[in-house]
Structure formats: structure tokens, C-alpha cells
Amino acid sequence: MKADPKADAAAPAAGGKSKLMMIVGAAVVVLGLGGGAGWYFMHGSDDAGAEPAKKSHESSSKKKKKDKEAPPEYLAIEPFTVNLQPENGDQYLQVAFTLQVDGAEQAELIKNNMAKVRSRVLLLLSGKKASEINTVEGKQQLAGEILAVVKEPFNKHDDEQEVSDVLFTSFIIQ
């Protein structure tokens, strides 16, 4: 018995289609898994499976990034008039400045604690001599010192205030 040549030719062709279908199916599965993994690492891993402490840290740093993107707030502080440490007679300083703070929440916190802010700054200013603060460098150093005392937490276990600059608006030594 002779085999039909047309049947022999059809058999390998059917086997080739089957292999091709399996290869295409495997490629679709691999691409689907790769796409799913890519999506997971780009979007799904932010909070999924994170430890509770890590979640709160991530959310607070996301909040800080949002706060940093917001325009700064400017908080004018009422002028100070203080006696300076004596060098050659009595001298006093009259100074006004504005604080640049990181957002409305920080501005409100400072407003609510203005008595502490003013006390800290008053103590700092009254310990200065005119010769220390009458140069540009002396004023810049004083601005840095004011910034440091304003940033100090109002309560022991709180975070520092988010104040980024001290801008003098009036500075008179007599």
C-alpha cells in the first residue's frame, strides 16, 4: 500500500501550524507577565506589602514633597527694639523682618506660638553688640541665628519648624 502523497504533505503542515501557535502563545504569556511586572514596579509597589513604619515614612515624605512644591508663605514679624550690649555708651537696635516658611500650616503654627518666637528672638538680639551686627556679614550671621532659634521645636518631642529664610525689612542701630 502506497501512502497518499497529498496526505503526507498535509501532515507536516499541520504540525508546523501547531508549533507556531505554541510559540505565539508562549510569547503572549511572556509579554503579559513582563508588562504586569513592569506595571507592578512602577505603580503597585508604592504601598503594597510595605511595612507600617515604612508606609508612614513614605507618606510623610510624599507630603513634604507636596509642601515643598507649594509656594512659600511670608510671615511678617512685628518690629523689635532692644538695648544692645554696651561698647561705647548706650546703643539700641530696631529691627523688623519677615520669615519665609514652607506652607500655610507652618505659618499658622508659628502664629500660634508667636510669644515663644518673640521671646527667643528678643533674648538673642539683646545679647549682641553693635560692632557684631553693623556689617553685611554680621547681619547675615544674625539672620542665620534668628533662623536657628525660630526653627527650634516649640515642644520637646515635636519636629523643627520649616522656616527657610529670614528677610530683614528694617535694621537700625543707634
Backbone as a printed PyTorch tensor [residue, N CA C, xyz], in Angstrom:
tensor([[[  0.8100,  -1.1670,   0.0000],
         [  0.0000,   0.0000,   0.0000],
         [  0.8540,   1.2290,   0.0000]],

        [[  0.4680,   2.0150,  -0.8830],
         [  1.1870,   3.2710,  -1.0120],
         [  0.4350,   4.3470,  -0.2660]],

        [[  1.2120,   5.2120,   0.3670],
         [  0.5940,   6.3300,   1.0880],
         [  0.2470,   7.4250,   0.1040]],

        [[ -0.7960,   8.1080,   0.4260],
         [ -1.2390,   9.1950,  -0.4350],
         [ -0.2690,  10.3660,  -0.2840]],

        [[  0.3730,  10.8320,  -1.3940],
         [  1.3370,  11.9220,  -1.2840],
         [  0.6820,  13.2220,  -0.7790]],

        [[ -0.5670,  13.4580,  -1.0810],
         [ -1.2310,  14.6800,  -0.6070],
         [ -1.4190,  14.6340,   0.9040]],

        [[ -1.7020,  13.4790,   1.4600],
         [ -1.8800,  13.3370,   2.9010],
         [ -0.5600,  13.5390,   3.6190]],

        [[  0.5450,  13.0120,   3.0200],
         [  1.8640,  13.1910,   3.6320],
         [  2.2550,  14.6610,   3.6630]],

        [[  1.9330,  15.3980,   2.6730],
         [  2.2770,  16.8180,   2.6140],
         [  1.4270,  17.6200,   3.6090]],

        [[  0.1900,  17.2240,   3.8400],
         [ -0.6870,  17.9360,   4.7510],
         [ -0.2930,  17.7090,   6.2040]],

        [[  0.2480,  16.5310,   6.5190],
         [  0.6210,  16.2090,   7.8960],
         [  1.7120,  17.1300,   8.4250]],

        [[  2.8360,  17.3490,   7.7180],
         [  3.8450,  18.2610,   8.2480],
         [  3.3300,  19.7010,   8.3500]],

        [[  2.4970,  20.1130,   7.4610],
         [  1.9880,  21.4730,   7.5130],
         [  1.1320,  21.6720,   8.7610]],

        [[  0.3330,  20.6950,   9.1310],
         [ -0.4880,  20.7910,  10.3250],
         [  0.3980,  20.8250,  11.5570]],

        [[  1.4770,  20.0530,  11.5930],
         [  2.4130,  20.0580,  12.7180],
         [  3.1140,  21.4010,  12.8380]],

        [[  3.4460,  22.0760,  11.7370],
         [  4.1090,  23.3860,  11.7440],
         [  3.1920,  24.4680,  12.2920]],

        [[  1.9090,  24.3880,  11.9620],
         [  0.9430,  25.3590,  12.4770],
         [  0.7950,  25.2090,  13.9840]],

        [[  0.8190,  23.9750,  14.4410],
         [  0.6870,  23.7080,  15.8700],
         [  1.8790,  24.2940,  16.6390]],

        [[  3.0790,  24.1010,  16.0950],
         [  4.2850,  24.6460,  16.7290],
         [  4.2440,  26.1760,  16.7290]],

        [[  3.8140,  26.7480,  15.6090],
         [  3.7350,  28.1920,  15.5030],
         [  2.7470,  28.7520,  16.5260]],

        [[  1.6090,  28.0940,  16.6940],
         [  0.6080,  28.5280,  17.6600],
         [  1.1620,  28.4600,  19.0870]],

        [[  1.9310,  27.4330,  19.3790],
         [  2.5140,  27.2850,  20.7140],
         [  3.5510,  28.3890,  20.9650]],

        [[  4.3280,  28.7140,  19.9660],
         [  5.3460,  29.7680,  20.1160],
         [  4.6670,  31.1260,  20.3260]],

        [[  3.6400,  31.4020,  19.5230],
         [  2.9120,  32.6650,  19.6670],
         [  2.2520,  32.7360,  21.0430]],

        [[  1.6700,  31.6550,  21.4970],
         [  1.0260,  31.6110,  22.8160],
         [  2.0310,  31.8650,  23.9300]],

        [[  3.2040,  31.2400,  23.8320],
         [  4.2460,  31.4350,  24.8410],
         [  4.7310,  32.8890,  24.8410]],

        [[  4.8690,  33.4710,  23.6520],
         [  5.3130,  34.8630,  23.5510],
         [  4.2960,  35.7990,  24.1960]],

        [[  3.0080,  35.5440,  23.9920],
         [  1.9530,  36.3700,  24.5930],
         [  2.0040,  36.2660,  26.1120]],

        [[  2.2080,  35.0600,  26.6320],
         [  2.2850,  34.8680,  28.0790],
         [  3.4880,  35.6160,  28.6520]],

        [[  4.6460,  35.4880,  27.9980],
         [  5.8580,  36.1590,  28.4750],
         [  5.6740,  37.6850,  28.4400]],

        [[  5.1270,  38.2070,  27.3510],
         [  4.8990,  39.6550,  27.2620],
         [  3.8990,  40.1250,  28.3050]],

        [[  2.8630,  39.3380,  28.5360],
         [  1.8730,  39.6960,  29.5500],
         [  2.4850,  39.7350,  30.9420]],

        [[  3.2990,  38.7520,  31.2640],
         [  3.9670,  38.7310,  32.5700],
         [  4.9380,  39.9010,  32.7040]],

        [[  5.6710,  40.1900,  31.6420],
         [  6.6140,  41.3120,  31.6780],
         [  5.8870,  42.6320,  31.8560]],

        [[  4.7900,  42.8010,  31.1390],
         [  4.0030,  44.0310,  31.2760],
         [  3.4130,  44.1670,  32.6680]],

        [[  2.9030,  43.0710,  33.2140],
         [  2.3340,  43.0860,  34.5620],
         [  3.3930,  43.4050,  35.6040]],

        [[  4.5710,  42.8140,  35.4650],
         [  5.6540,  43.0870,  36.4080],
         [  6.0940,  44.5480,  36.3100]],

        [[  6.1660,  45.0520,  35.0850],
         [  6.5380,  46.4570,  34.8970],
         [  5.5320,  47.3900,  35.5560]],

        [[  4.2670,  47.1110,  35.3780],
         [  3.2300,  47.9390,  35.9960],
         [  3.3320,  47.8730,  37.5160]],

        [[  3.5310,  46.6610,  38.0360],
         [  3.6210,  46.4870,  39.4800],
         [  4.7650,  47.3220,  40.0600]],

        [[  5.9260,  47.2670,  39.4250],
         [  7.0750,  48.0000,  39.9550],
         [  6.9320,  49.5040,  39.7630]],

        [[  6.1910,  49.9230,  38.7630],
         [  6.0100,  51.3580,  38.5270],
         [  4.8800,  51.9480,  39.3690]],

        [[  3.8160,  51.1780,  39.5970],
         [  2.6320,  51.7350,  40.2640],
         [  2.2260,  50.9900,  41.5220]],

        [[  2.2380,  49.7200,  41.4940],
         [  1.6520,  48.9300,  42.5670],
         [  2.5230,  48.7630,  43.7790]],

        [[  3.8220,  49.0080,  43.6780],
         [  4.7010,  48.7200,  44.8080],
         [  4.8130,  49.8830,  45.7870]],

        [[  4.1800,  51.0330,  45.5220],
         [  4.2790,  52.1820,  46.4390],
         [  3.8400,  51.8100,  47.8500]],

        [[  2.6790,  51.1870,  47.9920],
         [  2.1770,  50.8480,  49.3070],
         [  2.0030,  49.3450,  49.4940]],

        [[  1.9500,  48.5750,  48.4330],
         [  1.6700,  47.1430,  48.5420],
         [  2.8190,  46.4300,  49.2470]],

        [[  2.5000,  45.7580,  50.3150],
         [  3.4830,  44.9650,  51.0310],
         [  4.4570,  45.7760,  51.8620]],

        [[  4.3060,  47.0480,  51.9550],
         [  5.2170,  47.8680,  52.7490],
         [  4.8990,  47.6810,  54.2220]],

        [[  5.9540,  47.7810,  55.0270],
         [  5.7660,  47.6790,  56.4700],
         [  5.0660,  48.9410,  56.9550]],

        [[  4.2950,  48.8800,  58.0510],
         [  3.5710,  50.0620,  58.5250],
         [  4.4790,  51.2590,  58.7630]],

        [[  5.6510,  51.0530,  59.3550],
         [  6.5410,  52.1850,  59.6260],
         [  7.0240,  52.7940,  58.3220]],

        [[  7.2930,  51.9400,  57.3560],
         [  7.7680,  52.4230,  56.0710],
         [  6.6710,  53.2050,  55.3650]],

        [[  5.4300,  52.7310,  55.4710],
         [  4.3170,  53.4340,  54.8450],
         [  4.1970,  54.8490,  55.3880]],

        [[  4.2560,  55.0040,  56.7020],
         [  4.0950,  56.3320,  57.2760],
         [  5.2610,  57.2220,  56.8670]],

        [[  6.4740,  56.6530,  56.7670],
         [  7.6190,  57.4390,  56.3410],
         [  7.4500,  57.8800,  54.8930]],

        [[  6.9930,  56.9350,  54.0280],
         [  6.7950,  57.2790,  52.6270],
         [  5.7180,  58.3360,  52.4810]],

        [[  4.6210,  58.1960,  53.2170],
         [  3.5410,  59.1640,  53.0690],
         [  3.9640,  60.5250,  53.6080]],

        [[  4.7780,  60.5450,  54.6740],
         [  5.2160,  61.8440,  55.1860],
         [  6.1970,  62.4920,  54.2240]],

        [[  7.0510,  61.6870,  53.5520],
         [  7.9550,  62.3160,  52.6060],
         [  7.2060,  62.7410,  51.3570]],

        [[  6.1250,  62.0240,  50.9840],
         [  5.2960,  62.4860,  49.8750],
         [  4.6210,  63.7930,  50.2530]],

        [[  4.1620,  63.9030,  51.5110],
         [  3.5150,  65.1260,  51.9710],
         [  4.5130,  66.2730,  51.9520]],

        [[  5.7400,  66.0070,  52.4120],
         [  6.7490,  67.0610,  52.4110],
         [  7.0520,  67.5110,  50.9870]],

        [[  7.0930,  66.5550,  50.0330],
         [  7.3230,  66.9410,  48.6480],
         [  6.2040,  67.8410,  48.1570]],

        [[  4.9550,  67.5130,  48.5100],
         [  3.8250,  68.3500,  48.1080],
         [  3.9550,  69.7250,  48.7390]],

        [[  4.3510,  69.7700,  50.0290],
         [  4.5130,  71.0500,  50.7050],
         [  5.6330,  71.8610,  50.0530]],

        [[  6.7010,  71.1870,  49.6600],
         [  7.8260,  71.8760,  49.0460],
         [  7.4270,  72.4460,  47.6880]],

        [[  6.5070,  71.7880,  46.9920],
         [  6.0780,  72.2720,  45.6930],
         [  5.1820,  73.5010,  45.8270]],

        [[  4.5320,  73.6550,  46.9600],
         [  3.6550,  74.8070,  47.1720],
         [  4.5190,  76.0520,  47.3200]],

        [[  4.0010,  77.2020,  46.9220],
         [  4.7940,  78.4240,  47.0810],
         [  5.0000,  78.7340,  48.5590]],

        [[  6.1190,  79.3630,  48.8930],
         [  6.3770,  79.6790,  50.3040],
         [  5.4110,  80.7340,  50.8180]],

        [[  5.2370,  80.7320,  52.1130],
         [  4.4310,  81.7540,  52.7930],
         [  5.4060,  82.7370,  53.4360]],

        [[  4.9980,  83.9920,  53.5210],
         [  5.8130,  85.0140,  54.1660],
         [  5.0510,  85.5350,  55.3730]],

        [[  5.7230,  85.5190,  56.5150],
         [  5.0970,  85.8950,  57.7720],
         [  5.8640,  87.0760,  58.3670]],

        [[  5.2650,  88.2600,  58.3120],
         [  5.9090,  89.4670,  58.8510],
         [  5.8760,  89.4150,  60.3770]],

        [[  7.0010,  89.6970,  60.9970],
         [  7.1250,  89.7180,  62.4500],
         [  7.1610,  91.1850,  62.8810]],

        [[  6.4200,  91.4990,  63.9360],
         [  6.3980,  92.8870,  64.4230],
         [  7.8170,  93.3180,  64.7970]],

        [[  8.1320,  94.6010,  64.6180],
         [  9.4960,  95.0850,  64.8910],
         [  9.9200,  94.8900,  66.3550]],

        [[ 11.2230,  94.7380,  66.5190],
         [ 11.8420,  94.6260,  67.8350],
         [ 12.6650,  95.8860,  68.0790]],

        [[ 12.6520,  96.3650,  69.2950],
         [ 13.5650,  97.4210,  69.7190],
         [ 14.2150,  96.9190,  70.9960]],

        [[ 15.5470,  96.7460,  70.9370],
         [ 16.2700,  96.2000,  72.0920],
         [ 17.5190,  97.0240,  72.3710]],

        [[ 17.8950,  97.0400,  73.6400],
         [ 19.1790,  97.6120,  74.0260],
         [ 20.2550,  96.5990,  73.6650]],

        [[ 21.3350,  97.0990,  73.0400],
         [ 22.4600,  96.2400,  72.7010],
         [ 23.4470,  96.2160,  73.8630]],

        [[ 24.3390,  95.2630,  73.8550],
         [ 25.3820,  95.1830,  74.8720],
         [ 26.2740,  96.4260,  74.7350]],

        [[ 26.5660,  97.0970,  75.8380],
         [ 27.3170,  98.3630,  75.7650],
         [ 28.7460,  98.1730,  75.2530]],

        [[ 29.1350,  99.0910,  74.3700],
         [ 30.5270,  99.1570,  73.8920],
         [ 31.0340, 100.5780,  74.1400]],

        [[ 30.3900, 101.5640,  73.5380],
         [ 30.7280, 102.9720,  73.7690],
         [ 29.4200, 103.7210,  74.0040]],

        [[ 28.8980, 103.5450,  75.1670],
         [ 27.6360, 104.1900,  75.5120],
         [ 26.4470, 103.2920,  75.1900]],

        [[ 25.2780, 103.8220,  75.4620],
         [ 24.0560, 103.0560,  75.2130],
         [ 23.7360, 103.0440,  73.7200]],

        [[ 23.4260, 101.8980,  73.2180],
         [ 23.0100, 101.7420,  71.8260],
         [ 21.8210, 100.8030,  71.7960]],

        [[ 20.9960, 101.0070,  70.8000],
         [ 19.8660, 100.0930,  70.6610],
         [ 19.6980,  99.6860,  69.2060]],

        [[ 18.9720,  98.6310,  69.0250],
         [ 18.6920,  98.0710,  67.6990],
         [ 17.1930,  98.0570,  67.4940]],

        [[ 16.7790,  98.5830,  66.3590],
         [ 15.3810,  98.4440,  65.9560],
         [ 15.4170,  97.6310,  64.6600]],

        [[ 14.7640,  96.4780,  64.6950],
         [ 14.8140,  95.5830,  63.5460],
         [ 13.4280,  94.9870,  63.2840]],

        [[ 13.1180,  94.8520,  62.0030],
         [ 11.8940,  94.1630,  61.5810],
         [ 12.3110,  93.1530,  60.5180]],

        [[ 11.6470,  92.0290,  60.5000],
         [ 11.9710,  91.0080,  59.5000],
         [ 10.7340,  90.1830,  59.1740]],

        [[ 10.8660,  89.4370,  58.1020],
         [  9.8140,  88.5410,  57.6320],
         [ 10.4000,  87.1440,  57.5510]],

        [[  9.6300,  86.1600,  57.9720],
         [ 10.0530,  84.7610,  57.8840],
         [  9.4760,  84.1390,  56.6210]],

        [[ 10.3060,  83.4120,  55.9080],
         [  9.8280,  82.6220,  54.7660],
         [  9.6140,  81.2080,  55.2870]],

        [[  8.3660,  80.7490,  55.2790],
         [  8.0270,  79.4280,  55.8160],
         [  7.4940,  78.5400,  54.7050]],

        [[  7.5710,  77.2410,  54.9290],
         [  7.1800,  76.2600,  53.9230],
         [  5.7130,  75.8810,  54.0570]],

        [[  4.8390,  76.7720,  53.6500],
         [  3.4200,  76.4500,  53.6050],
         [  2.5960,  77.1230,  54.6830]],

        [[  1.2870,  77.1160,  54.4420],
         [  0.3330,  77.7830,  55.3290],
         [  0.2620,  77.1140,  56.7000]],

        [[  0.4360,  75.8010,  56.7370],
         [  0.3830,  75.0760,  58.0170],
         [  1.5030,  75.5460,  58.9420]],

        [[  2.6970,  75.7330,  58.3830],
         [  3.8250,  76.2030,  59.1870],
         [  3.6170,  77.6590,  59.6230]],

        [[  3.0600,  78.4700,  58.7500],
         [  2.7760,  79.8650,  59.1090],
         [  1.8050,  79.9210,  60.2800]],

        [[  0.7860,  79.0810,  60.2450],
         [ -0.2050,  79.0500,  61.3220],
         [  0.4290,  78.5670,  62.6320]],

        [[  1.3000,  77.5700,  62.5490],
         [  1.9860,  77.0630,  63.7380],
         [  2.8260,  78.1640,  64.3870]],

        [[  3.5270,  78.9170,  63.5830],
         [  4.3630,  79.9970,  64.1170],
         [  3.4950,  81.1070,  64.7060]],

        [[  2.4100,  81.4570,  64.0290],
         [  1.4930,  82.4710,  64.5660],
         [  0.9480,  82.0480,  65.9280]],

        [[  0.5960,  80.7750,  66.0490],
         [  0.0370,  80.2710,  67.3090],
         [  1.0700,  80.2420,  68.4340]],

        [[  2.3370,  80.2820,  68.0930],
         [  3.4120,  80.2550,  69.0850],
         [  4.2570,  81.5290,  69.0260]],

        [[  3.6470,  82.6320,  68.6290],
         [  4.3810,  83.8840,  68.4330],
         [  5.0440,  84.3680,  69.7240]],

        [[  4.4550,  84.1460,  70.8720],
         [  5.0780,  84.5780,  72.1380],
         [  6.4360,  83.8920,  72.3150]],

        [[  6.5150,  82.6020,  72.0010],
         [  7.7980,  81.8940,  72.1130],
         [  8.7930,  82.4140,  71.0830]],

        [[  8.3270,  82.6550,  69.8680],
         [  9.2070,  83.1710,  68.8100],
         [  9.7850,  84.5180,  69.2320]],

        [[  8.9310,  85.4210,  69.6650],
         [  9.3920,  86.7630,  70.0530],
         [ 10.3490,  86.7020,  71.2400]],

        [[ 10.0680,  85.8540,  72.2240],
         [ 10.9500,  85.7260,  73.3850],
         [ 12.3320,  85.2290,  72.9620]],

        [[ 12.3610,  84.2040,  72.1250],
         [ 13.6480,  83.6630,  71.6660],
         [ 14.4620,  84.7110,  70.9110]],

        [[ 13.8000,  85.4340,  70.0180],
         [ 14.4980,  86.4360,  69.2170],
         [ 14.9490,  87.5960,  70.0980]],

        [[ 14.1060,  88.0190,  71.0230],
         [ 14.4640,  89.1120,  71.9320],
         [ 15.7140,  88.7570,  72.7510]],

        [[ 15.7560,  87.5540,  73.2790],
         [ 16.9280,  87.1280,  74.0490],
         [ 18.1790,  87.0960,  73.1770]],

        [[ 18.0410,  86.6540,  71.9530],
         [ 19.1750,  86.6190,  71.0260],
         [ 19.6720,  88.0300,  70.7140]],

        [[ 18.7520,  88.9230,  70.3670],
         [ 19.1380,  90.2830,  69.9700],
         [ 19.7590,  91.0760,  71.1160]],

        [[ 19.2080,  90.9250,  72.3110],
         [ 19.7030,  91.7210,  73.4400],
         [ 21.1020,  91.2940,  73.8820]],

        [[ 21.5910,  90.1830,  73.4100],
         [ 22.9470,  89.7420,  73.7380],
         [ 23.9830,  90.1880,  72.7190]],

        [[ 23.5890,  90.9570,  71.7200],
         [ 24.5000,  91.3800,  70.6500],
         [ 25.1200,  92.7400,  70.9370]],

        [[ 26.2910,  92.9610,  70.3250],
         [ 26.9630,  94.2620,  70.3540],
         [ 26.7990,  94.8860,  68.9660]],

        [[ 26.7640,  96.1970,  68.9170],
         [ 26.5950,  96.8980,  67.6310],
         [ 27.6880,  96.5120,  66.6340]],

        [[ 28.9070,  96.3620,  67.1200],
         [ 30.0220,  96.0330,  66.2250],
         [ 29.8710,  94.6490,  65.5890]],

        [[ 29.1180,  93.7620,  66.2250],
         [ 28.9180,  92.4130,  65.6880],
         [ 27.9140,  92.3850,  64.5340]],

        [[ 27.0020,  93.3480,  64.5120],
         [ 25.8970,  93.2730,  63.5510],
         [ 25.8130,  94.4560,  62.5890]],

        [[ 26.8250,  95.3510,  62.5840],
         [ 26.7180,  96.5160,  61.7080],
         [ 27.3150,  96.2800,  60.3210]],

        [[ 27.9140,  95.1330,  60.0650],
         [ 28.4240,  94.8100,  58.7280],
         [ 27.4380,  93.8710,  58.0240]],

        [[ 27.6110,  93.7350,  56.7220],
         [ 26.7580,  92.8200,  55.9510],
         [ 26.9310,  91.3930,  56.4660]],

        [[ 28.1730,  91.0020,  56.7240],
         [ 28.4350,  89.6570,  57.2300],
         [ 27.7830,  89.4540,  58.5960]],

        [[ 27.8510,  90.4900,  59.4400],
         [ 27.2340,  90.4110,  60.7580],
         [ 25.7190,  90.2610,  60.6630]],

        [[ 25.1090,  90.9610,  59.7300],
         [ 23.6600,  90.8490,  59.5270],
         [ 23.2870,  89.4580,  58.9910]],

        [[ 24.1070,  88.9390,  58.0850],
         [ 23.8550,  87.5910,  57.5530],
         [ 23.9790,  86.5390,  58.6520]],

        [[ 24.9790,  86.6960,  59.5030],
         [ 25.1440,  85.7680,  60.6160],
         [ 23.9590,  85.8710,  61.5730]],

        [[ 23.5200,  87.1020,  61.8540],
         [ 22.3640,  87.2960,  62.7250],
         [ 21.1120,  86.6420,  62.1220]],

        [[ 20.9240,  86.7780,  60.8230],
         [ 19.7790,  86.1390,  60.1590],
         [ 19.8320,  84.6240,  60.3490]],

        [[ 21.0250,  84.0540,  60.2390],
         [ 21.1810,  82.6110,  60.4640],
         [ 20.8690,  82.2110,  61.9010]],

        [[ 21.2730,  83.0540,  62.8580],
         [ 20.9940,  82.7680,  64.2700],
         [ 19.4940,  82.8890,  64.5690]],

        [[ 18.8490,  83.8930,  63.9860],
         [ 17.3980,  84.0330,  64.1620],
         [ 16.7030,  82.8130,  63.5680]],

        [[ 17.1330,  82.4040,  62.3870],
         [ 16.5660,  81.2210,  61.7390],
         [ 16.6840,  80.0020,  62.6480]],

        [[ 17.8400,  79.8370,  63.2650],
         [ 18.0580,  78.6730,  64.1380],
         [ 17.1290,  78.6890,  65.3540]],

        [[ 16.9490,  79.8630,  65.9890],
         [ 16.1040,  79.8860,  67.1870],
         [ 14.6160,  79.7480,  66.8380]],

        [[ 14.2260,  80.2280,  65.6600],
         [ 12.8270,  80.0890,  65.2530],
         [ 12.5140,  78.6440,  64.8610]],

        [[ 13.4950,  77.9490,  64.2930],
         [ 13.2890,  76.5600,  63.8760],
         [ 13.1930,  75.5900,  65.0510]],

        [[ 13.7570,  75.9510,  66.2070],
         [ 13.7260,  75.0470,  67.3660],
         [ 12.2900,  74.6310,  67.6510]],

        [[ 12.0630,  73.3440,  67.9150],
         [ 10.6880,  72.8740,  68.1790],
         [ 10.0670,  73.6260,  69.3580]],

        [[  8.7720,  73.8870,  69.2540],
         [  8.0640,  74.5740,  70.3270],
         [  7.8180,  73.6450,  71.5120]],

        [[  7.7090,  72.3510,  71.2480],
         [  7.5480,  71.3440,  72.2980],
         [  8.6640,  70.3230,  72.1420]],

        [[  9.0460,  69.6930,  73.2470],
         [ 10.2020,  68.8000,  73.2800],
         [ 10.2270,  67.7670,  72.1570]],

        [[  9.1460,  67.0800,  71.9250],
         [  9.1580,  65.9380,  71.0080],
         [  8.6150,  66.2630,  69.6220]],

        [[  8.4230,  67.5470,  69.3320],
         [  7.9250,  67.9500,  68.0160],
         [  9.0720,  68.0770,  67.0250]],

        [[  8.7160,  68.1850,  65.7490],
         [  9.7010,  68.4370,  64.6990],
         [ 10.0450,  69.9200,  64.6770]],

        [[ 11.1700,  70.2310,  64.0130],
         [ 11.5290,  71.6310,  63.8270],
         [ 10.4960,  72.3240,  62.9530]],

        [[ 10.3860,  73.6320,  63.1200],
         [  9.5520,  74.4040,  62.2150],
         [ 10.2480,  74.4580,  60.8540]],

        [[  9.4650,  74.4960,  59.8130],
         [ 10.0160,  74.5410,  58.4620],
         [ 10.1030,  75.9910,  57.9920]],

        [[ 11.1510,  76.6640,  58.4690],
         [ 11.4180,  78.0500,  58.1100],
         [ 12.6590,  78.0390,  57.2360]],

        [[ 12.5790,  78.6800,  56.0720],
         [ 13.7040,  78.5910,  55.1550],
         [ 14.5360,  79.8710,  55.0500]],

        [[ 14.0030,  81.0140,  55.5250],
         [ 14.7920,  82.2390,  55.4040],
         [ 14.2910,  83.3140,  56.3640]],

        [[ 15.1950,  84.2140,  56.7150],
         [ 14.8710,  85.4150,  57.4960],
         [ 15.2220,  86.5940,  56.6010]],

        [[ 14.2340,  87.4300,  56.3410],
         [ 14.4140,  88.5670,  55.4330],
         [ 14.2320,  89.8650,  56.2150]],

        [[ 15.3270,  90.6120,  56.3840],
         [ 15.2450,  91.8650,  57.1230],
         [ 14.4830,  92.9030,  56.2960]],

        [[ 13.5670,  93.6060,  56.9330],
         [ 12.8160,  94.6600,  56.2720],
         [ 13.1620,  96.0350,  56.8450]],

        [[ 13.7810,  96.0510,  58.0140],
         [ 14.2510,  97.2990,  58.6290],
         [ 15.3680,  96.9190,  59.6060]],

        [[ 16.4270,  97.7530,  59.6430],
         [ 17.5640,  97.4360,  60.5090],
         [ 18.2390,  98.7560,  60.8800]],

        [[ 18.0160,  99.2050,  62.0920],
         [ 18.5540, 100.4950,  62.5380],
         [ 19.3160, 100.2930,  63.8490]],

        [[ 20.5670, 100.7560,  63.8590],
         [ 21.3680, 100.7470,  65.0890],
         [ 21.6190, 102.2050,  65.4600]],

        [[ 21.2960, 102.5860,  66.7180],
         [ 21.5610, 103.9430,  67.1910],
         [ 22.2920, 103.8920,  68.4980]]])
